[in-house]
Amino acid sequence: MKFIFVFVIALTAASCNNIDDAKISPNKTFIKFFHGLNSYTGVDLKVVSDGYVLLGNTTSNEGRYSTVLITTDKKGSPSGKTVYIPGIRSKSFEILSTGEYIVLGDSIQRNENTDNVANIEILSTHILKVTADGTVLNKQKFEDKNTNQSSAITDFMSSSMQLTENGDIVALGLYKQDLSSAEKPFIALLDKDLQLKWMKQYDLLERNYVNSKSIYYDNGNILWASSILKPAFNESYLAIPVAAENSTFKNFSLRGETSSQFYKAGDICRDYNQAMGFAVVGTRSQTDGANANIYFARVNRQGSFIEGSEKLYDGSSLFNDRTVSAMESANQDSGEGITSTHDGGYVIIGTTKGGTSTRDAYVIKADAFGNIIWSKIYGGDGDEDVISVAEDTDGSLIICGTNTMSGLSSMMLLKIDENGELKN
């Protein structure tokens, strides 16, 4: 059965003018909000032994980005120094065994006086190694070395990152050479000190990629999920690219390449039993955006879609916790994140919006085949957008996202129990 949790009271009680104002909650489940003078948006989270680490971005009134890292205890209360990294719009992070952060993000250089329209904004990708108190130890930058403003300068945009078993860092991003060219993927491998081992750009397919927010290094192969735009731009299909180290694609499994629809890749996760492969989540809609539902599919370890594994979910209670068909949609839904759980199933997160209502967080507990065990909707005043989910060692679920109300956004940390309950 689908349940709806409304936390209007929680919004009032848990919001704080400064991060240090957040109060300790006596409960094992909670919802917390973090903001300052400017808007904060949630990007990612990690579970650590004594609490949680949240990655987000804050934006000044002048439109300048900064990365923000917040550590909390198990009750969601701030427990360490909040770290700010000016000038970087973050996308992903990892925590080394030594306690340092590896942060992946982008910078934007604005050149209002340039004669080349393509160079008004130049994007570069950054990877930084940062201590818990915010000291930057090392950094690597991916940028076009050409500084001749008369020609188009290539943009580099970050997507996702993962630590390999031997401590290296694999990073995924996109590059765009000029205004008329497509956004295509690049992969880089770095050591723990951010020394570049290799980088490869993939330009065989002149189509725009939209990469998932997770990437996996698996026995010398690198795998992720992408949605690929067709030339009309209102149609797309899903792909699971698999590339060998510093080499070409070994596999490129597709879904929807011969049909008419719009797919957006949200996330991909490894199964709790690694031999079972992966699961991907995203959004499927008609080409005009109607009938948008959360999409789920299984992928084997070689990166091929498993036939018959696709499921669609709609946040409307009309469908009473069952999967739906492609044309069966009462709400507008989006699939954003997924994690495997210790029982062999998955937790899928996204948003749902019915009619003229605001967006709410939509959480689905599914079995290994994507069948719904339970689903919950969490909402209040404003929009709730969730982006990252993880399972804690006690089976509870930790979700990071953003609440936006009256034009101000706050980072949101939601902790629910293994049954999706948010208890008072």
N, C-alpha and C positions, 0 to 999 in steps of 0.2 A: 504494500500500500504506500502511496505517495503522501508524505507529510510536508506541511509548509510551516516553517519557523519564522516568525516575525520578531525582529529584535529592535523595534523602535526604542524601547526603554534601554536596552543594552547600548544603543548608539549614544544616548545621553550620558549614561553612567560610565562608559569605558573610554569615550573620546577624551583627549587631553590636549591642552594648548602647547605643551612641551613634552617631548618623549619621556623625560624623567618624572612627569606627573602621573604616569600610569600606576595604578594601585595593584597590590597583590591580590589575586583572586583566590578564595579558599576552595574553589571547585576544580575538578579534574577536567572539565570542559569549559570553554570560555570563548569570547570574542573580544579582541582588542583592536584599537585603532591608534595609529601613530601619525602625527603631522606636526608641522611647525608653522612658520609664517607663510610658507609657500606650499603648493600642492605636492603630495607624495603619491607615487604609484608603486605598487608591488610588482616585482619581477620574478623572484625565485626564492626558495628557502632550502635550508639543510637542517637535518636533525643531528644534534651532537649529544654527548653523554649527559650534559647537565642542562640542556635546553634546546633553543632553536636560534638559527641565524637567518635573518631576512635580508634580501637584496632588493633595493628599490632605486627609484630616481626621484629627484626633486627639481622643480623648474622655477626659476625666478620670474618676476614680473616682466623682465626684459627678454624672456625666452631662453635663458642660459641653463644648461643642464648640469647637474651634479649627481654622481652616484652616492647612495647612502647604504651603509651596512649597520644593522641593528642586531645586537645579541640580547636574548631574553632567557629567563629561567623556564622551568617546565610549566609555570603558571602564566607565562606570557608577559612577565614584568621585566623591563629593561635591567640587564645585569652587568653591563660593561660599557665601555666608551663607544658612543656612536661615531662611526667613521664616515667622513665625507671626502669624495674625490672630485674636485672641481673639473668641469669641462668634459666629463665622460658620461655618456648615456649608456648605462649598462644593459646587458642582455643575459648574462649567465655568470656563474661563479662556482669555484670548487674550494675545498678546504684541505690543505696539506696536513700530513700527520704531524708536522712540526708546528701547526697552528696558524701558518700564514694563509692569506686568501690569494687565490688567482682569480682575477676579475677580467671578463671579456666585455668590451663595449666599443662605442664609436665616439668620435669627435666630429664637430661640424665647423668648418672654416668658411666664413662668409666674406665674399669679395664683391661688394656692391658696385665698385668702380670698374670691374672688368668689362671688356668689349665682347667677351664670349659668354653667351647666355648659359652654356653648359657649366661654366665655372663660377656662377654666382654662389653656389654652395658646393663645397668639396668635402666629401665624407672619407674618413680614415678609420681603420679598425685598430684597436689597442688591446693588448693583453698586459696586465700589471700584476706584479707580485707585491702584496701589501701586508704589513704586520697588523696585529690586532689593534694597535693604537693608531693606525693610519699612515705609517711611514712607508713610502714606496721604495722597495728594494731593487726591483728590476722592472724593465718594461720593453715591450716589443711593439713595433708599429708597422702596419701594412698600409702602404700609400703608393701613389704614383710618384716616382722619382722625377718625372718631367715637371719642371716648374714654368714652362713656356705657356703663358696664359693665352697665346693666340690659338693654340690647339686645345681640344677637350682633354681634361685631366680625369683619369679613371677614378671612380668612387669605389671604396671598399666598405662593405657593411657587414657587421657581425651577425651570426645566427645562434650558434650553440657551441658547447665545449664539453670535453670529458677527460678525466684522468685515466690513463692506461694502467694496467697492472704493474708495469715497471716504473711508474711515476712520471712518464712523459705526459704531455698535454696535446690532445688533438682538438683543433678548432675548425669550425665550419663557418663560412660566410658567403657573401655574394659580391660580385664586382660588376660594374657597369662602365663601359668605355666612353660612351657619349649619349646624347639625348635620344638618338634613334636606335641604339643597341639594346639588347636584352640584358636582364640581370641574371647572371650565370654563377654557378657555385665555384668556390675555391676551398681547398683543405690545406691546413698547415700542421706540421708536427714539431713540437718544441720540447726541450728538456725542462727539468724543474726550475732551472735558472733563466728560462725563457730564451735560451739560445736556439735559433732556428735550425732544425735538422733538414727539413725540406718543405716546399710549398708547391702546390699544383693547381692550376686553373683549368676548368673544364669548359670547352667551347665548341663541342661537337654539335650541340643542339641549340639553335638560335631561338630560344624561347625563354620567357621569364619564369624563373623559379621562385617559389615561396617556401622556404625551408622550415621544418619543424624545429622546436626549441630544444630537442635532444639529439645527440649523435652517439654512436657506439663504436668502439674499437673492439673487434672480436677476432682473435687469432690471426692477426695480420690484415684483416679486412675492416673497412670503415663503412658503416651503414647508417642511413638516416631516412626520413620521409620528406617528400616535397609535393607541393601541388604545382602543376605546370600550366601556365596560361596558353590557351590556343590563340591564334592570330586575332580573333575577334575580341579578345580580352574579357568577354562576359561568359566564356566557357573555359573550363579547366578540367584536368584529370589528375589522378594521384600516381605517384611514382615512389618506389623504394630503390634508390641508387645504392649499389654496393661497389666500392672501389678498393683495389689492392693498394698497399702502401706506395705512394708516389708513382702511381700507375693509372691505367685506364679502368673503366667500369668492367666488373666481372659479371654483374647482373643488373637488370634495370626493369623490375616487374612493374606493370602498369594496371590501373583500373580506371575505366571510363574514357579511354582515349578514342573510342569509336562512337560514343553516345554524347548526347547533348545535356550538360548539367554544369554546375559550378561546384568544385571541391576546394576546400582550404585545409591544408595539413596543419594540425595543431601540435601533436606530440607523438612520440613513440617510446615504448618502454620495453625492457627485457623481461621475459617471464621469470617468475620466482624460481622455476626449474629451467636453467639456462638452455638445456637441450630442447625445450619446447619452442624456442624462438622468441618472437616479439609480438606486441600488439600496438596498433596505431589508432589514434583518435583524431577526429577533425570535424568538419562541417560539410554537409551536402545540401545544396539547394537547387531550385530551378535557375535558369540563366538570368531571370529578372530578380533573383533574391528571394522569391516566395518559397514556401514550404521548406524552410531551413530547419534541418534536424541534425542532431549529433550523430556522427558516423563512427563505427568501430569495425575493425577487421584484424584477423590474426595473420602473422607473417612467419614463415619458417626461418630457420637459422641461416639459410642461404639467401634470404631476402625476397622470397617469392610469396605473393599473396596465397593464402590457403583458400581453396575454392569452398564456397558456401559459408564462410565465416563472417560475412558482413552483417552488421546489425545497424538499425536506425532507431534513435530515441527522440521522443518529443516530451517537453516538460508539462504539457497539459494533463490535468487529472482525468480528462475525458478518456485517456488511453489506459489508465489504471495499471501502471507498471508493466506494460508489455512493449515489445518492440513494434515498430510501425513500418508501413510501406513507404516508398519514395514520395507518393502523392498524399500521404496521410499526415497532416500537420495542422495543429490548432495554434501552437505558439511558434515564435521565431527563436530557434535555439542555436547555440554554437558550442563546439567541442574544443576545449583548450588544453587539458592536461590529463595524464593517466599515470598510475603507479600499480605495480603488482603487489599482492598481499601474501602473507605467510600461508594462507589457506589455499593458495593456488588460483585465486580470483584476481579481480582488478577493481580499483576505484577510479571512476571517470568523473572529471569535473568540467563544468562549462557554465553557460548562462541560458536563461529562458526569459522570454518576454511575451506576454499575452496582451493583445489589443493595444490600448494606449497606456498600459502600465509601465513602470520602470523595470529595468533588468534586475533579475535575481540570480543568486548562485544556485546552480543545479548540480547535485551530487548523486551519482549512481554507483551502487555496489553490485558488481556482476560476477558471475561464476567464470570458469575458465573458457567458456564458449560464448560469453557475452550476454547470457540470459540474466535478466534483472532479478536480484535478490531483494533489494530495497532501493528506494530513491527518495531524496529529500530536497526541498527548496528552502533556501534561507534568504530572507529579504527584509527590508525596512524602508525608511525614507531614502530616496535617492537610488542610484544604480550600484549593484554589487557585481564586480567583474573578478573572477578567480582565474589564476594563471598557473599555480604550482601546487602539487599535493604530494605528501609523503606519509608513510606508515611509521609510527613510533614503535619502540620495542614492546610496549604494553598492548599493542593492537589499536591504539587510538589513531586518529587521522588528523594530520596537520595541513591546513590549507592557507595559502597566501594569495592575496588579491588586493583590490582597490575598491573603496567606497567613495562615490562622488555625490555630493549633495550641495545644492546652491552654488555650484561653480567651484567648490573646493574639494579636492580629492585627498584621501587619507589611505595609508597602507593599512591593510586589514589582515589580522592573524586569527584564524578560526580553528579551534580544536574541538573535535567531536569524538564520541566513543565509537567502538567498532560497529555499532548498530546505527550510527548516524545521529545519535541523540545529542542535543545541546541542552544540558540540564541546568536548572536554576540552582 
